[in-house]
Amino acid sequence: MKYYISDLHLFHKNVIGEGNNFDNRPFDTLEEMHKYIKEKWNRKITNGDTVYILGDVALRGINTKLIALVAKLKGNKILIKGKHDDVRDLRYSNLFDEIVEYKEVTDTLNKQTVKLVLSHYPILMWKGQHRGTIHLYGHVHNTFENEFYQECLKSLYELNKLKNDNATQISAYNVGAMMSYMNYEPRTLQEIVDGCR
């Protein structure tokens, strides 16, 4: 199985109650958040699964505790780097099967094969977007920036539809851990799409 998630922000106090909780996460301490994420992740993911992490696993810097925590997360982990990802430490980078800035993959949605474009940052124009390719992204968390981005895509689709009655819907999904349909665990493409309806 293939799973997706972004913006875990492990060891980042400002996403929880210990800091300014800019993300409105329901955790008072980092320990509580880490435990919740690890338990949900390992209850769901097997070592035969692939998890695409779309950036910002944790804050920059070398952290032995981070290495130990990520090593305990099951699955073949592919990292699509975000702005906070520091992979200079070989012990840490070796925890990932691949580390890239951008990735194109295929997956299944409603029993149909679909193409996906994966990046940490939301992309306004991506390869195949007018032919059904779905974009998964993170970075903007659950903010006005995410709402603005989605409104831009909606406007783009409506303008395209004026010129072409057969215009294909433009689909992009924020897979940030804090999104309600993500609930701090990796999700399948089907779970993400169904959760956004």
PyMOL commands that place a pseudoatom at each C-alpha (Angstrom):
pseudoatom trace, name=CA, resn=MET, resi=1, chain=A, elem=C, hetatm=0, pos=[0.000, 0.000, 0.000]
pseudoatom trace, name=CA, resn=LYS, resi=2, chain=A, elem=C, hetatm=0, pos=[0.991, 3.615, -0.566]
pseudoatom trace, name=CA, resn=TYR, resi=3, chain=A, elem=C, hetatm=0, pos=[0.421, 6.262, 2.087]
pseudoatom trace, name=CA, resn=TYR, resi=4, chain=A, elem=C, hetatm=0, pos=[0.989, 10.027, 2.278]
pseudoatom trace, name=CA, resn=ILE, resi=5, chain=A, elem=C, hetatm=0, pos=[1.559, 12.626, 4.996]
pseudoatom trace, name=CA, resn=SER, resi=6, chain=A, elem=C, hetatm=0, pos=[3.435, 15.898, 5.506]
pseudoatom trace, name=CA, resn=ASP, resi=7, chain=A, elem=C, hetatm=0, pos=[4.348, 18.451, 8.139]
pseudoatom trace, name=CA, resn=LEU, resi=8, chain=A, elem=C, hetatm=0, pos=[4.783, 16.181, 11.133]
pseudoatom trace, name=CA, resn=HIS, resi=9, chain=A, elem=C, hetatm=0, pos=[6.965, 18.885, 12.732]
pseudoatom trace, name=CA, resn=LEU, resi=10, chain=A, elem=C, hetatm=0, pos=[8.442, 16.474, 15.256]
pseudoatom trace, name=CA, resn=PHE, resi=11, chain=A, elem=C, hetatm=0, pos=[10.391, 18.187, 18.059]
pseudoatom trace, name=CA, resn=HIS, resi=12, chain=A, elem=C, hetatm=0, pos=[8.841, 21.567, 17.130]
pseudoatom trace, name=CA, resn=LYS, resi=13, chain=A, elem=C, hetatm=0, pos=[7.429, 23.092, 20.323]
pseudoatom trace, name=CA, resn=ASN, resi=14, chain=A, elem=C, hetatm=0, pos=[5.587, 25.899, 18.547]
pseudoatom trace, name=CA, resn=VAL, resi=15, chain=A, elem=C, hetatm=0, pos=[3.052, 23.516, 16.971]
pseudoatom trace, name=CA, resn=ILE, resi=16, chain=A, elem=C, hetatm=0, pos=[1.796, 22.346, 20.379]
pseudoatom trace, name=CA, resn=GLY, resi=17, chain=A, elem=C, hetatm=0, pos=[0.792, 23.675, 23.799]
pseudoatom trace, name=CA, resn=GLU, resi=18, chain=A, elem=C, hetatm=0, pos=[4.408, 23.927, 25.033]
pseudoatom trace, name=CA, resn=GLY, resi=19, chain=A, elem=C, hetatm=0, pos=[4.925, 26.704, 22.486]
pseudoatom trace, name=CA, resn=ASN, resi=20, chain=A, elem=C, hetatm=0, pos=[2.583, 29.157, 20.776]
pseudoatom trace, name=CA, resn=ASN, resi=21, chain=A, elem=C, hetatm=0, pos=[0.615, 26.304, 19.102]
pseudoatom trace, name=CA, resn=PHE, resi=22, chain=A, elem=C, hetatm=0, pos=[0.279, 28.118, 15.771]
pseudoatom trace, name=CA, resn=ASP, resi=23, chain=A, elem=C, hetatm=0, pos=[-1.164, 24.881, 14.362]
pseudoatom trace, name=CA, resn=ASN, resi=24, chain=A, elem=C, hetatm=0, pos=[-3.864, 24.424, 17.032]
pseudoatom trace, name=CA, resn=ARG, resi=25, chain=A, elem=C, hetatm=0, pos=[-2.734, 20.851, 17.587]
pseudoatom trace, name=CA, resn=PRO, resi=26, chain=A, elem=C, hetatm=0, pos=[-4.475, 18.974, 20.401]
pseudoatom trace, name=CA, resn=PHE, resi=27, chain=A, elem=C, hetatm=0, pos=[-1.250, 18.138, 22.245]
pseudoatom trace, name=CA, resn=ASP, resi=28, chain=A, elem=C, hetatm=0, pos=[0.161, 19.758, 25.373]
pseudoatom trace, name=CA, resn=THR, resi=29, chain=A, elem=C, hetatm=0, pos=[3.666, 18.283, 25.075]
pseudoatom trace, name=CA, resn=LEU, resi=30, chain=A, elem=C, hetatm=0, pos=[6.005, 17.014, 22.389]
pseudoatom trace, name=CA, resn=GLU, resi=31, chain=A, elem=C, hetatm=0, pos=[6.091, 13.650, 24.131]
pseudoatom trace, name=CA, resn=GLU, resi=32, chain=A, elem=C, hetatm=0, pos=[2.293, 13.382, 23.840]
pseudoatom trace, name=CA, resn=MET, resi=33, chain=A, elem=C, hetatm=0, pos=[2.355, 14.292, 20.129]
pseudoatom trace, name=CA, resn=HIS, resi=34, chain=A, elem=C, hetatm=0, pos=[5.229, 11.918, 19.340]
pseudoatom trace, name=CA, resn=LYS, resi=35, chain=A, elem=C, hetatm=0, pos=[3.535, 9.044, 21.151]
pseudoatom trace, name=CA, resn=TYR, resi=36, chain=A, elem=C, hetatm=0, pos=[0.232, 9.647, 19.342]
pseudoatom trace, name=CA, resn=ILE, resi=37, chain=A, elem=C, hetatm=0, pos=[1.852, 9.834, 15.904]
pseudoatom trace, name=CA, resn=LYS, resi=38, chain=A, elem=C, hetatm=0, pos=[4.036, 6.755, 16.479]
pseudoatom trace, name=CA, resn=GLU, resi=39, chain=A, elem=C, hetatm=0, pos=[1.143, 4.631, 17.777]
pseudoatom trace, name=CA, resn=LYS, resi=40, chain=A, elem=C, hetatm=0, pos=[-1.241, 5.585, 14.946]
pseudoatom trace, name=CA, resn=TRP, resi=41, chain=A, elem=C, hetatm=0, pos=[1.511, 5.148, 12.327]
pseudoatom trace, name=CA, resn=ASN, resi=42, chain=A, elem=C, hetatm=0, pos=[2.691, 1.728, 13.505]
pseudoatom trace, name=CA, resn=ARG, resi=43, chain=A, elem=C, hetatm=0, pos=[-0.838, 0.408, 14.057]
pseudoatom trace, name=CA, resn=LYS, resi=44, chain=A, elem=C, hetatm=0, pos=[-1.595, 1.091, 10.398]
pseudoatom trace, name=CA, resn=ILE, resi=45, chain=A, elem=C, hetatm=0, pos=[1.664, 0.809, 8.436]
pseudoatom trace, name=CA, resn=THR, resi=46, chain=A, elem=C, hetatm=0, pos=[3.530, -2.439, 7.780]
pseudoatom trace, name=CA, resn=ASN, resi=47, chain=A, elem=C, hetatm=0, pos=[7.149, -2.743, 6.700]
pseudoatom trace, name=CA, resn=GLY, resi=48, chain=A, elem=C, hetatm=0, pos=[5.872, -3.697, 3.235]
pseudoatom trace, name=CA, resn=ASP, resi=49, chain=A, elem=C, hetatm=0, pos=[4.068, -0.362, 2.812]
pseudoatom trace, name=CA, resn=THR, resi=50, chain=A, elem=C, hetatm=0, pos=[5.502, 2.811, 1.276]
pseudoatom trace, name=CA, resn=VAL, resi=51, chain=A, elem=C, hetatm=0, pos=[4.958, 6.114, 3.050]
pseudoatom trace, name=CA, resn=TYR, resi=52, chain=A, elem=C, hetatm=0, pos=[5.595, 9.317, 1.110]
pseudoatom trace, name=CA, resn=ILE, resi=53, chain=A, elem=C, hetatm=0, pos=[6.437, 12.057, 3.613]
pseudoatom trace, name=CA, resn=LEU, resi=54, chain=A, elem=C, hetatm=0, pos=[5.956, 15.380, 1.853]
pseudoatom trace, name=CA, resn=GLY, resi=55, chain=A, elem=C, hetatm=0, pos=[8.383, 17.365, 3.937]
pseudoatom trace, name=CA, resn=ASP, resi=56, chain=A, elem=C, hetatm=0, pos=[8.940, 18.971, 7.302]
pseudoatom trace, name=CA, resn=VAL, resi=57, chain=A, elem=C, hetatm=0, pos=[9.426, 15.825, 9.321]
pseudoatom trace, name=CA, resn=ALA, resi=58, chain=A, elem=C, hetatm=0, pos=[11.076, 17.981, 12.001]
pseudoatom trace, name=CA, resn=LEU, resi=59, chain=A, elem=C, hetatm=0, pos=[12.928, 21.238, 12.502]
pseudoatom trace, name=CA, resn=ARG, resi=60, chain=A, elem=C, hetatm=0, pos=[16.385, 21.649, 10.975]
pseudoatom trace, name=CA, resn=GLY, resi=61, chain=A, elem=C, hetatm=0, pos=[19.357, 20.365, 12.885]
pseudoatom trace, name=CA, resn=ILE, resi=62, chain=A, elem=C, hetatm=0, pos=[20.884, 17.091, 13.926]
pseudoatom trace, name=CA, resn=ASN, resi=63, chain=A, elem=C, hetatm=0, pos=[18.872, 15.433, 16.660]
pseudoatom trace, name=CA, resn=THR, resi=64, chain=A, elem=C, hetatm=0, pos=[19.671, 11.973, 17.992]
pseudoatom trace, name=CA, resn=LYS, resi=65, chain=A, elem=C, hetatm=0, pos=[16.162, 11.670, 19.481]
pseudoatom trace, name=CA, resn=LEU, resi=66, chain=A, elem=C, hetatm=0, pos=[14.645, 12.424, 16.060]
pseudoatom trace, name=CA, resn=ILE, resi=67, chain=A, elem=C, hetatm=0, pos=[16.751, 9.685, 14.463]
pseudoatom trace, name=CA, resn=ALA, resi=68, chain=A, elem=C, hetatm=0, pos=[15.571, 7.204, 17.107]
pseudoatom trace, name=CA, resn=LEU, resi=69, chain=A, elem=C, hetatm=0, pos=[11.903, 8.180, 16.665]
pseudoatom trace, name=CA, resn=VAL, resi=70, chain=A, elem=C, hetatm=0, pos=[11.866, 8.061, 12.833]
pseudoatom trace, name=CA, resn=ALA, resi=71, chain=A, elem=C, hetatm=0, pos=[13.706, 4.714, 12.947]
pseudoatom trace, name=CA, resn=LYS, resi=72, chain=A, elem=C, hetatm=0, pos=[10.733, 3.297, 14.889]
pseudoatom trace, name=CA, resn=LEU, resi=73, chain=A, elem=C, hetatm=0, pos=[8.182, 4.346, 12.232]
pseudoatom trace, name=CA, resn=LYS, resi=74, chain=A, elem=C, hetatm=0, pos=[7.339, 1.357, 10.037]
pseudoatom trace, name=CA, resn=GLY, resi=75, chain=A, elem=C, hetatm=0, pos=[7.340, 1.245, 6.265]
pseudoatom trace, name=CA, resn=ASN, resi=76, chain=A, elem=C, hetatm=0, pos=[9.558, 2.221, 3.376]
pseudoatom trace, name=CA, resn=LYS, resi=77, chain=A, elem=C, hetatm=0, pos=[9.834, 5.967, 3.849]
pseudoatom trace, name=CA, resn=ILE, resi=78, chain=A, elem=C, hetatm=0, pos=[10.284, 8.303, 0.860]
pseudoatom trace, name=CA, resn=LEU, resi=79, chain=A, elem=C, hetatm=0, pos=[11.065, 11.905, 1.829]
pseudoatom trace, name=CA, resn=ILE, resi=80, chain=A, elem=C, hetatm=0, pos=[10.040, 14.740, -0.451]
pseudoatom trace, name=CA, resn=LYS, resi=81, chain=A, elem=C, hetatm=0, pos=[12.074, 17.468, 1.231]
pseudoatom trace, name=CA, resn=GLY, resi=82, chain=A, elem=C, hetatm=0, pos=[10.509, 20.495, 2.850]
pseudoatom trace, name=CA, resn=LYS, resi=83, chain=A, elem=C, hetatm=0, pos=[12.090, 23.697, 4.111]
pseudoatom trace, name=CA, resn=HIS, resi=84, chain=A, elem=C, hetatm=0, pos=[12.800, 22.278, 7.595]
pseudoatom trace, name=CA, resn=ASP, resi=85, chain=A, elem=C, hetatm=0, pos=[14.297, 18.935, 6.546]
pseudoatom trace, name=CA, resn=ASP, resi=86, chain=A, elem=C, hetatm=0, pos=[17.993, 18.558, 7.353]
pseudoatom trace, name=CA, resn=VAL, resi=87, chain=A, elem=C, hetatm=0, pos=[19.384, 15.304, 5.960]
pseudoatom trace, name=CA, resn=ARG, resi=88, chain=A, elem=C, hetatm=0, pos=[23.129, 15.974, 6.396]
pseudoatom trace, name=CA, resn=ASP, resi=89, chain=A, elem=C, hetatm=0, pos=[23.455, 13.301, 9.094]
pseudoatom trace, name=CA, resn=LEU, resi=90, chain=A, elem=C, hetatm=0, pos=[23.956, 9.953, 7.341]
pseudoatom trace, name=CA, resn=ARG, resi=91, chain=A, elem=C, hetatm=0, pos=[22.311, 8.110, 10.243]
pseudoatom trace, name=CA, resn=TYR, resi=92, chain=A, elem=C, hetatm=0, pos=[19.152, 10.111, 9.560]
pseudoatom trace, name=CA, resn=SER, resi=93, chain=A, elem=C, hetatm=0, pos=[19.206, 10.140, 5.760]
pseudoatom trace, name=CA, resn=ASN, resi=94, chain=A, elem=C, hetatm=0, pos=[19.684, 6.356, 5.723]
pseudoatom trace, name=CA, resn=LEU, resi=95, chain=A, elem=C, hetatm=0, pos=[16.253, 5.986, 7.365]
pseudoatom trace, name=CA, resn=PHE, resi=96, chain=A, elem=C, hetatm=0, pos=[14.690, 6.977, 4.038]
pseudoatom trace, name=CA, resn=ASP, resi=97, chain=A, elem=C, hetatm=0, pos=[14.623, 4.791, 0.941]
pseudoatom trace, name=CA, resn=GLU, resi=98, chain=A, elem=C, hetatm=0, pos=[14.770, 7.928, -1.194]
pseudoatom trace, name=CA, resn=ILE, resi=99, chain=A, elem=C, hetatm=0, pos=[15.114, 11.671, -0.628]
pseudoatom trace, name=CA, resn=VAL, resi=100, chain=A, elem=C, hetatm=0, pos=[13.962, 14.008, -3.411]
pseudoatom trace, name=CA, resn=GLU, resi=101, chain=A, elem=C, hetatm=0, pos=[12.567, 17.517, -3.915]
pseudoatom trace, name=CA, resn=TYR, resi=102, chain=A, elem=C, hetatm=0, pos=[9.707, 16.390, -6.202]
pseudoatom trace, name=CA, resn=LYS, resi=103, chain=A, elem=C, hetatm=0, pos=[8.225, 13.045, -7.255]
pseudoatom trace, name=CA, resn=GLU, resi=104, chain=A, elem=C, hetatm=0, pos=[5.760, 11.675, -9.797]
pseudoatom trace, name=CA, resn=VAL, resi=105, chain=A, elem=C, hetatm=0, pos=[4.075, 8.353, -8.957]
pseudoatom trace, name=CA, resn=THR, resi=106, chain=A, elem=C, hetatm=0, pos=[0.958, 6.368, -9.798]
pseudoatom trace, name=CA, resn=ASP, resi=107, chain=A, elem=C, hetatm=0, pos=[-1.623, 5.079, -7.353]
pseudoatom trace, name=CA, resn=THR, resi=108, chain=A, elem=C, hetatm=0, pos=[-5.196, 3.780, -7.344]
pseudoatom trace, name=CA, resn=LEU, resi=109, chain=A, elem=C, hetatm=0, pos=[-8.321, 5.834, -6.744]
pseudoatom trace, name=CA, resn=ASN, resi=110, chain=A, elem=C, hetatm=0, pos=[-11.807, 4.323, -7.090]
pseudoatom trace, name=CA, resn=LYS, resi=111, chain=A, elem=C, hetatm=0, pos=[-10.157, 1.240, -8.635]
pseudoatom trace, name=CA, resn=GLN, resi=112, chain=A, elem=C, hetatm=0, pos=[-8.600, 3.405, -11.389]
pseudoatom trace, name=CA, resn=THR, resi=113, chain=A, elem=C, hetatm=0, pos=[-4.902, 4.104, -11.859]
pseudoatom trace, name=CA, resn=VAL, resi=114, chain=A, elem=C, hetatm=0, pos=[-4.108, 7.802, -11.454]
pseudoatom trace, name=CA, resn=LYS, resi=115, chain=A, elem=C, hetatm=0, pos=[-0.954, 9.897, -11.719]
pseudoatom trace, name=CA, resn=LEU, resi=116, chain=A, elem=C, hetatm=0, pos=[0.239, 11.978, -8.801]
pseudoatom trace, name=CA, resn=VAL, resi=117, chain=A, elem=C, hetatm=0, pos=[2.645, 14.881, -8.462]
pseudoatom trace, name=CA, resn=LEU, resi=118, chain=A, elem=C, hetatm=0, pos=[4.161, 15.077, -4.969]
pseudoatom trace, name=CA, resn=SER, resi=119, chain=A, elem=C, hetatm=0, pos=[5.931, 18.104, -3.521]
pseudoatom trace, name=CA, resn=HIS, resi=120, chain=A, elem=C, hetatm=0, pos=[6.209, 19.836, -0.181]
pseudoatom trace, name=CA, resn=TYR, resi=121, chain=A, elem=C, hetatm=0, pos=[5.081, 23.138, -1.650]
pseudoatom trace, name=CA, resn=PRO, resi=122, chain=A, elem=C, hetatm=0, pos=[1.727, 23.660, -3.403]
pseudoatom trace, name=CA, resn=ILE, resi=123, chain=A, elem=C, hetatm=0, pos=[2.217, 24.074, -7.152]
pseudoatom trace, name=CA, resn=LEU, resi=124, chain=A, elem=C, hetatm=0, pos=[-0.183, 26.241, -9.154]
pseudoatom trace, name=CA, resn=MET, resi=125, chain=A, elem=C, hetatm=0, pos=[0.629, 24.598, -12.504]
pseudoatom trace, name=CA, resn=TRP, resi=126, chain=A, elem=C, hetatm=0, pos=[1.785, 20.961, -12.455]
pseudoatom trace, name=CA, resn=LYS, resi=127, chain=A, elem=C, hetatm=0, pos=[2.395, 18.344, -15.091]
pseudoatom trace, name=CA, resn=GLY, resi=128, chain=A, elem=C, hetatm=0, pos=[-0.889, 16.751, -16.240]
pseudoatom trace, name=CA, resn=GLN, resi=129, chain=A, elem=C, hetatm=0, pos=[-3.181, 18.877, -14.059]
pseudoatom trace, name=CA, resn=HIS, resi=130, chain=A, elem=C, hetatm=0, pos=[-5.669, 19.322, -16.927]
pseudoatom trace, name=CA, resn=ARG, resi=131, chain=A, elem=C, hetatm=0, pos=[-5.565, 15.587, -17.681]
pseudoatom trace, name=CA, resn=GLY, resi=132, chain=A, elem=C, hetatm=0, pos=[-6.473, 14.245, -14.249]
pseudoatom trace, name=CA, resn=THR, resi=133, chain=A, elem=C, hetatm=0, pos=[-3.080, 14.181, -12.522]
pseudoatom trace, name=CA, resn=ILE, resi=134, chain=A, elem=C, hetatm=0, pos=[-3.583, 14.853, -8.810]
pseudoatom trace, name=CA, resn=HIS, resi=135, chain=A, elem=C, hetatm=0, pos=[-1.227, 17.042, -6.786]
pseudoatom trace, name=CA, resn=LEU, resi=136, chain=A, elem=C, hetatm=0, pos=[-0.447, 16.226, -3.138]
pseudoatom trace, name=CA, resn=TYR, resi=137, chain=A, elem=C, hetatm=0, pos=[1.316, 18.894, -1.091]
pseudoatom trace, name=CA, resn=GLY, resi=138, chain=A, elem=C, hetatm=0, pos=[1.946, 20.273, 2.392]
pseudoatom trace, name=CA, resn=HIS, resi=139, chain=A, elem=C, hetatm=0, pos=[3.715, 23.384, 3.721]
pseudoatom trace, name=CA, resn=VAL, resi=140, chain=A, elem=C, hetatm=0, pos=[0.690, 25.708, 4.101]
pseudoatom trace, name=CA, resn=HIS, resi=141, chain=A, elem=C, hetatm=0, pos=[-0.838, 23.797, 7.035]
pseudoatom trace, name=CA, resn=ASN, resi=142, chain=A, elem=C, hetatm=0, pos=[-4.512, 24.571, 7.725]
pseudoatom trace, name=CA, resn=THR, resi=143, chain=A, elem=C, hetatm=0, pos=[-4.257, 28.303, 6.977]
pseudoatom trace, name=CA, resn=PHE, resi=144, chain=A, elem=C, hetatm=0, pos=[-5.685, 31.042, 4.790]
pseudoatom trace, name=CA, resn=GLU, resi=145, chain=A, elem=C, hetatm=0, pos=[-2.843, 30.276, 2.372]
pseudoatom trace, name=CA, resn=ASN, resi=146, chain=A, elem=C, hetatm=0, pos=[-4.279, 26.801, 1.829]
pseudoatom trace, name=CA, resn=GLU, resi=147, chain=A, elem=C, hetatm=0, pos=[-7.758, 28.290, 1.280]
pseudoatom trace, name=CA, resn=PHE, resi=148, chain=A, elem=C, hetatm=0, pos=[-6.347, 30.874, -1.144]
pseudoatom trace, name=CA, resn=TYR, resi=149, chain=A, elem=C, hetatm=0, pos=[-4.473, 28.185, -3.086]
pseudoatom trace, name=CA, resn=GLN, resi=150, chain=A, elem=C, hetatm=0, pos=[-7.608, 26.041, -3.394]
pseudoatom trace, name=CA, resn=GLU, resi=151, chain=A, elem=C, hetatm=0, pos=[-9.626, 29.086, -4.558]
pseudoatom trace, name=CA, resn=CYS, resi=152, chain=A, elem=C, hetatm=0, pos=[-6.992, 29.753, -7.246]
pseudoatom trace, name=CA, resn=LEU, resi=153, chain=A, elem=C, hetatm=0, pos=[-7.318, 26.181, -8.517]
pseudoatom trace, name=CA, resn=LYS, resi=154, chain=A, elem=C, hetatm=0, pos=[-11.111, 26.439, -8.514]
pseudoatom trace, name=CA, resn=SER, resi=155, chain=A, elem=C, hetatm=0, pos=[-10.948, 29.690, -10.539]
pseudoatom trace, name=CA, resn=LEU, resi=156, chain=A, elem=C, hetatm=0, pos=[-8.471, 28.137, -12.956]
pseudoatom trace, name=CA, resn=TYR, resi=157, chain=A, elem=C, hetatm=0, pos=[-10.815, 25.188, -13.543]
pseudoatom trace, name=CA, resn=GLU, resi=158, chain=A, elem=C, hetatm=0, pos=[-13.825, 27.482, -14.071]
pseudoatom trace, name=CA, resn=LEU, resi=159, chain=A, elem=C, hetatm=0, pos=[-11.933, 29.616, -16.601]
pseudoatom trace, name=CA, resn=ASN, resi=160, chain=A, elem=C, hetatm=0, pos=[-10.789, 26.485, -18.420]
pseudoatom trace, name=CA, resn=LYS, resi=161, chain=A, elem=C, hetatm=0, pos=[-14.356, 25.179, -18.456]
pseudoatom trace, name=CA, resn=LEU, resi=162, chain=A, elem=C, hetatm=0, pos=[-15.537, 28.355, -20.223]
pseudoatom trace, name=CA, resn=LYS, resi=163, chain=A, elem=C, hetatm=0, pos=[-13.208, 27.468, -23.100]
pseudoatom trace, name=CA, resn=ASN, resi=164, chain=A, elem=C, hetatm=0, pos=[-13.700, 23.712, -22.982]
pseudoatom trace, name=CA, resn=ASP, resi=165, chain=A, elem=C, hetatm=0, pos=[-16.929, 22.005, -21.904]
pseudoatom trace, name=CA, resn=ASN, resi=166, chain=A, elem=C, hetatm=0, pos=[-14.981, 18.774, -21.329]
pseudoatom trace, name=CA, resn=ALA, resi=167, chain=A, elem=C, hetatm=0, pos=[-12.489, 20.377, -18.927]
pseudoatom trace, name=CA, resn=THR, resi=168, chain=A, elem=C, hetatm=0, pos=[-11.128, 17.946, -16.341]
pseudoatom trace, name=CA, resn=GLN, resi=169, chain=A, elem=C, hetatm=0, pos=[-11.523, 18.826, -12.673]
pseudoatom trace, name=CA, resn=ILE, resi=170, chain=A, elem=C, hetatm=0, pos=[-8.281, 20.093, -11.111]
pseudoatom trace, name=CA, resn=SER, resi=171, chain=A, elem=C, hetatm=0, pos=[-7.495, 18.174, -7.920]
pseudoatom trace, name=CA, resn=ALA, resi=172, chain=A, elem=C, hetatm=0, pos=[-4.907, 19.003, -5.274]
pseudoatom trace, name=CA, resn=TYR, resi=173, chain=A, elem=C, hetatm=0, pos=[-4.954, 17.829, -1.658]
pseudoatom trace, name=CA, resn=ASN, resi=174, chain=A, elem=C, hetatm=0, pos=[-3.119, 19.111, 1.392]
pseudoatom trace, name=CA, resn=VAL, resi=175, chain=A, elem=C, hetatm=0, pos=[-1.735, 16.091, 3.273]
pseudoatom trace, name=CA, resn=GLY, resi=176, chain=A, elem=C, hetatm=0, pos=[-0.520, 18.044, 6.294]
pseudoatom trace, name=CA, resn=ALA, resi=177, chain=A, elem=C, hetatm=0, pos=[-0.731, 15.937, 9.444]
pseudoatom trace, name=CA, resn=MET, resi=178, chain=A, elem=C, hetatm=0, pos=[-2.901, 18.579, 11.138]
pseudoatom trace, name=CA, resn=MET, resi=179, chain=A, elem=C, hetatm=0, pos=[-5.672, 18.478, 8.530]
pseudoatom trace, name=CA, resn=SER, resi=180, chain=A, elem=C, hetatm=0, pos=[-8.835, 16.956, 10.013]
pseudoatom trace, name=CA, resn=TYR, resi=181, chain=A, elem=C, hetatm=0, pos=[-8.974, 14.146, 7.426]
pseudoatom trace, name=CA, resn=MET, resi=182, chain=A, elem=C, hetatm=0, pos=[-5.307, 13.276, 8.101]
pseudoatom trace, name=CA, resn=ASN, resi=183, chain=A, elem=C, hetatm=0, pos=[-5.502, 13.205, 11.923]
pseudoatom trace, name=CA, resn=TYR, resi=184, chain=A, elem=C, hetatm=0, pos=[-1.714, 12.833, 12.323]
pseudoatom trace, name=CA, resn=GLU, resi=185, chain=A, elem=C, hetatm=0, pos=[-1.440, 9.519, 10.471]
pseudoatom trace, name=CA, resn=PRO, resi=186, chain=A, elem=C, hetatm=0, pos=[-0.422, 8.489, 6.966]
pseudoatom trace, name=CA, resn=ARG, resi=187, chain=A, elem=C, hetatm=0, pos=[-3.421, 8.087, 4.677]
pseudoatom trace, name=CA, resn=THR, resi=188, chain=A, elem=C, hetatm=0, pos=[-4.074, 6.307, 1.390]
pseudoatom trace, name=CA, resn=LEU, resi=189, chain=A, elem=C, hetatm=0, pos=[-5.066, 8.386, -1.605]
pseudoatom trace, name=CA, resn=GLN, resi=190, chain=A, elem=C, hetatm=0, pos=[-8.603, 7.001, -1.314]
pseudoatom trace, name=CA, resn=GLU, resi=191, chain=A, elem=C, hetatm=0, pos=[-8.793, 8.030, 2.358]
pseudoatom trace, name=CA, resn=ILE, resi=192, chain=A, elem=C, hetatm=0, pos=[-7.544, 11.537, 1.513]
pseudoatom trace, name=CA, resn=VAL, resi=193, chain=A, elem=C, hetatm=0, pos=[-10.024, 12.094, -1.309]
pseudoatom trace, name=CA, resn=ASP, resi=194, chain=A, elem=C, hetatm=0, pos=[-12.941, 10.607, 0.628]
pseudoatom trace, name=CA, resn=GLY, resi=195, chain=A, elem=C, hetatm=0, pos=[-12.002, 12.700, 3.697]
pseudoatom trace, name=CA, resn=CYS, resi=196, chain=A, elem=C, hetatm=0, pos=[-12.116, 15.915, 1.666]
pseudoatom trace, name=CA, resn=ARG, resi=197, chain=A, elem=C, hetatm=0, pos=[-15.648, 15.368, 0.345]
for i in range(1, 197): cmd.bond("trace and resi %d" % i, "trace and resi %d" % (i + 1))
show_as sticks, trace
zoom trace
